[in-house]
Structure formats: structure tokens, C-alpha cells
Amino acid sequence: MSAGAALPGRGRAGQMTVELAVVTPVVIVVALIVLNLMGFVEACAAFDQAALDAVVSHGVAPAGEQTQIAAVDEVRSALAEALGREDTCEVEVSASAVGEGEKDATFAVSPLLTRYTCTLIYRPWPRLLRMPGVTYEAPLSLRHERELVVDRYRPGVVT
């Protein structure tokens, strides 16, 4: 055998290791994306149900002081408790009168109707990754909104 001829299979001995080193980070990133999307879908499903329950039970007739601010705070705390995901999810709740901000409205159907807007803010995991000399923070958050209109002074009236 001449010195210049390569043995069969000897030139490709490290190829699988190099391929594995290149493909592994891509597989990990895709798995994290899928994991976060599944978590977001699950959180949205739970949030939709919990938002309806919280607005109907706490937004219509809040315990204690009967103000809109107290109702919003109770709905927010009930939603956060129902989700139980303080590490990845944040809940925002706002309330406004139904006819508020509408220029074309000539008269309100009922001046007592209140629109609750519940917002779920999902921050992907891992949110913050620190290594020596490198800090990575997730640049985005996913938002999901749910609106419900209720009459705060007549329980059971939901539109």
C-alpha cells in the first residue's frame, strides 16, 4: 500500500461527533420553543376559564368596598391564584364603562355595564440565562386577552 492512499473509513472517523456537536444545540433550542408554546397554550386555556369565573364571581360583587378599583384588584388576585404560575405568567386586569371612549355612540344600552379586560402575559422559560461573560434575556413576551361585559349592580347579567 502506498503512503498517499487513505484507508477506507479512516478519513471520516470524527464526522459523527462533529455532526452531533452541530445538531445538539439546534435540537435543544427547538425543544425549548415547543415546550414554551405548549406552556403558553395550556396557560391560555386555563386563563380563559379562570377569567370568566373571576369576573362573574368577583367583578360583579366584590367583597368589602364596592368600587371598581376593589373589583379589579379582586379579579386580578383571583386570576393569579387560579393560574398558579407566578414564575412565567403575569396577569393584568382593567375595567371601563361600556360606552366610554366611543364617539359614535348616541346612547348607552345600560349605563351600568362594565367591560373587564383580562390580559395574560407569558414570559418564556428560561427568561434569564447567565454564563461567564454572557447574559441572555428573553426579548419577548406573549400576550393573550379576554374581555367580558357585566352589569356590576345586577348579578347574573352578562353580555
Steps between C-alpha positions, in 0.01 A plus 500: 500500500634840413547771760262740319200265491249543783355200672129452441289668773798656680445857368146513639571379851398826675217601268219369721640683802513827308146450370376428851673811634333713231151347523466477881463877567242528222300211646513658847377838370215340304402295807494817716283679244254210486497475881426873533227495235331207670522683833349812342211306347433327832517832688258662251247221541515522879495882486189514280300288740636669814440849357132430442460353847693783670312781326159347562570415864727787612448775244124521538489512877842547662537424868544803721497839332273512194724703267639426157857507632418241767330281239800520265739410783285202603473374142879533454579312821244228424648452151858486628400247764307286250793490257767436763785585261672800651833405341386518135162678500390846597138614516364848429136601539331826402140612508314772314142604435361354177418836336830658608720615213249435223435816297222363281283375785186709537376330815618220721295181517557492873714751684590233753678258264870453570752346260774302671813439293719225644849464352737207539867579443707184448876525526688205348726276704793543552440871536855582605810299417835602645835354417842652564519806278161440334152596617197407294153630581195389305404798283133427467189418691178354366169673578149360511190709575152411609211748526172462682220752547294479820253715685669570832176583681279218371660161564446246226484754214784408265518613138 
